[in-house]
Amino acid sequence: MNFPACLTLPNAENLFLGVPLAQTWQDLALWETFLERYPCGSIIELGTWRGGMALFLALQAKWRGAEFATLDLHQEGLVGRERLEETGARVLEADLFSSEGQAVVRSLLQELPKPLLLFCDDGDKPREWRTFVPMLSPGDRVAVHDWDTEFRLEDCDPALPMVLPGECESVRSLTRFFLVP
């Protein structure tokens, strides 16, 4: 699938349903492609930020009959909390690297329907990968944002097969997708 080159609007904030997000419109089309090809029973987002991507993923999950949870250390900057909660999303406040935060993530990984998609998009993607990817089950999926800026191929430890690399490159996406064998 070939997408046109990325469209950027000077001084424009990226929004989804009026809520800021760190992805571009092309990324949302890429996510749609990924979720169509690799259906998920649930999605866990690490790093809510303002909530735009969380809202997009929560609506994707709701429409597809999946569950969705988003975790961040601080949820006070979250713009679309009410909208998120209307979708049935779990909006959780947790320090991902504390023992309590890791227990919350581990519990979600065990109880949510499979296959599960873990989206690493908080403040330390390499550490998120090293900490949580080993907890995933065969057949689960992983996505990571800020590819080639905060996260690189050498950070993929353990290494997993990447999917849709050509599609990601074609839209200059900062997101990459992986499958847990």
N, C-alpha and C positions, 0 to 999 in steps of 0.2 A: 504494500500500500504506500503510495507516494503522497505526501502532504505538501502544500505550498510552503515556501520559506516563511519563517516566523514573522508575524505582523506585530510591530511594536508601535504604540501610540505615545508620543513624547508627553511626559508629565502626567500620564494616566495611571491610575491605580487599578490593578487587576481585581475584579470583583466577581463573585458568584451570588446571584440573588441579593445583591447589595452588600454582601459580606466580603471583606478583603481576603485574598488568598495569594500565596506565593507562586502559584503555577500560572501558566498562560492558557489561553483558549485552546491552543494546539495541544497542550498537555491533557486537557479534559477529553479531547477527541481520542488521544492515545490511551487514556485510562478506559474509555468506553470500549475501544478495540481489545485491550487486555482482558477486561471483565467478560466480554463476549466469548473470547477464545479460551479463557481459563476461569470458569465460574468458581465462585467461592461461597462457602456456607457462612462465613463471617469475615469481618475486616477489623483489624486493630490498628489505629493510627497512633504513633508515638510523636507527640508534638502537635498541639491543637492550634497554636498561635492565635489568630483572630477568629478562626472558625470557618472560613470560606471553603477550604478543601474538606474539612470535616463535614460540612453541610452537603457538599457534592457527594462524598462517599457515603454518607448516611442515607441520602436519597437513592443512590445506586443500590445500596444494600436493601433498603425497604422495598424498592421496585422488584428486586431480584429474589426476594424472600430470604435474605440473609440478615445476620445481626451485625451491629456496628458499635464499636467502643473507641473513644478517643481519650488519651491521657496527656496531661501536661502538669508541670510543677505549679504553675500559676494560671488560673482560669479567669482572673479578673479582666484581662484584655479581650476576652471572648465576646464578640459582637452578637453572634447569632444563637446564643444559648437556648432561648425559648423555641426557636425554629428547630434546633437540633433535638431538643427533648420531645417535640411534637412528632418526630420521626421514630421515636422509640430508642434513640441513641443513648448509650451510656456515656456520660460526660464525667470523667474522673480526674481528680487532682492527686497527683502522686509524684514523688521524687523517684524517677526511674532507677536510679543507682543506689538508693537506700535499700536496706533489707526488706522494709515494708513495701516499697514500690516494686521491687523485683517479685515479691510474693503476690502482689496484685496482678502483675503481668503473667506470672506463671499460672495463677488461678484462671485467668481469662483464656490462656492458651489451652488449658485442660478442659474447661467447661464449654467453650463456644463451639458451634458446629464446624465440622471440617468439610472440605479443605479450608484452611484459614489463610488469610492474607495479612502479613505483618508489614506495615508501612513505616519505615524508619525516617522520621522527619523532625526530630527534636534537635537539640543543640550539639550533640556529639555522636554523629552517625556511625563512625567506626566503632565506638564503644557500644552503641546500641546493637550493632551487628554482632560483635563478639559476645555480648552478654545474652542476647535473646534468640538469635538464629539457631544456636545449638539446642534450644528448647523446642524447636519446631518438629513436626512429625513428617514422615515421608508423604509427599503429595501436597504439602503446604506451599505457599507462595510468599515471596518477599519483594517489596519495592523499596527503593531508597531514592531520596531526593538530594539535590545538590551534587550530582555526578560531575566529576572532574573539577570540582571546586573544594567541597568539604569531604568528599568521599570518592575514592579511586579504586580501580581494579585491585591494586595491592592491598586494599582494606578488606577485601572479600575473604575473610578467614573465619569460618571455613568457606572454601570456594564452592560456588553453586553454578549450575548452568544458567546462562543469561538467555532470556527470550525477547523477541521483538527488537533486537539491537538496531537493525536497519530502519525500522519505523521510528525509533527514538532519535536516531541521528538525522533522519529526514526532516524532522520538525525542530531540530536543535534542542531537544528536551533535556532538562536537568534531572530526569527521572529514569531509572533503569529497573527492570523486572527480572526476577529469578525464580526458579522452581527448586523445591527440595526433593531430591531423588529418593 
